[in-house]
């Protein structure tokens, strides 16, 4: 059946046939690369979604199967690299947090910083602050926040930019320590 697909995968019927034929093998391949079945499933779905969304721009002359395997491979490698960066950052933050929490003077500095953050947060307009808290405290995506508040994703992005700009301006003197405090106190 694969012989019939080159050039026809960008039609709805051709794409559906391609998906049905290659989803399971691509999923197995991705699972072998990243060792997480749920992430592998999402990764393969993303590859197919991008293929469909960009069907008019992508030109695949011969082997769509090879193209999809390469796309899954590249996305898996990007995901693994991202996970490594996150792990390094978490290790770094734990080390920095432990160093920062050791000293009584640092504890006093942290208390002062927490008060300064509270004052800075009060300078953020109420709607903007609500969006900021949904993003940072509730860990909601911009799309989830937009849906919950009945606003556009672009509005959420603009409000988050505004909140972060105010915080940067108000906490300029404390910027090196602000990330640690956010991590420690979940402000």
Secondary structure as UniProt FT lines:
FT   HELIX           2..4
FT   TURN            5..10
FT   HELIX           12..34
FT   HELIX           37..53
FT   TURN            54..57
FT   HELIX           64..101
FT   HELIX           104..122
FT   HELIX           126..136
FT   HELIX           142..149
FT   HELIX           153..170
FT   HELIX           172..174
FT   HELIX           175..185
//
